[in-house]
Amino acid sequence: EEERMMMAQKNWNILVTIALIISTTTTVSSTTTINNKVDAGKVDDDDGMVEVFLIPHSHCDAGWLQTIDSYYRQNVTKILDQVTYALVHDSSKTKKFTWSEIIYFKMWWDEQSPAWQEEVRILVSSFRFEFVGGGWVQNDEAVAHYSSVIDQMTMGHQFLLNEFQITPSVGWQIDPFGPSTITPTLWNLSNIKYHVINRVDMRLKNIYTQMPDIPGSGLFINNQSFEWIWTPSNNYGTSAQIFTHVLDSHYS
């Protein structure tokens, strides 16, 4: 028991260290509305202070270099076992963790004892283990038909609703290669209030002043515009607006 606790604490420290490196984000005081383009607002902050949010999380592809079962046995079980153990035994009750892909969580959940499931339910109800996105997977946004996106989100949200009586309020699309307009539109229509993305043109995120020199690069940095109110649909107009945040650095 003591060895398991030490291992869980060690891995938690590693996760927090990773979060410090890859998941720091700056808050931006921007209420600018954009229509599929960036019309950046500026920070109006006299004291020059920056708030930093650390988001311990794990991104688990349902398909990449290994099979689902291989990823699950070699990686996901270790992550969820150790994270939930660390959270349950955290005497300060302040540590938190974020999870997205329900396909893996359900596989793990079905293998847990009723007693441990109840411990996890307590973590979820106290917002110490929080679900974002909540789809069966983190769907591709380039070629997936909107009906398939709705189906896989429904599968994940139905599981969360049945087991925890919750539905996520934060969209979490940090790995699809390029954001589409249909995704924030669907999220808004399904009562998701906030949207987090990551993979945008790197010329927006970074300033290139050496080889290759890219004039005008670093728009998001220069204008402090990593957050905005997105109006993704001309048909729905402002009724489909959603608060959107771009990770300022890649998630890994």
Secondary structure, DSSP 8 states (H G I E B T S, - for coil): -HHHHHHHHHHHHHHHHHHHHH---B------EESSS--------TT----B----B----SSSSS-HHHHIIIIIHHHHHHHHHHHHT-TT----EEE--HHHHHHHHTTS-HHHHHHHHHHHHTTSEEE-S--SS---SSS--HHHHHHHHHHHHHHHHHHHS---SEEEE-SSSS--SHHHHHHHHTT--EEEE--S-HHHHS---SSS--TT--HHHHTT-SEEEE---TTTGGGG-EEEEE-SS---
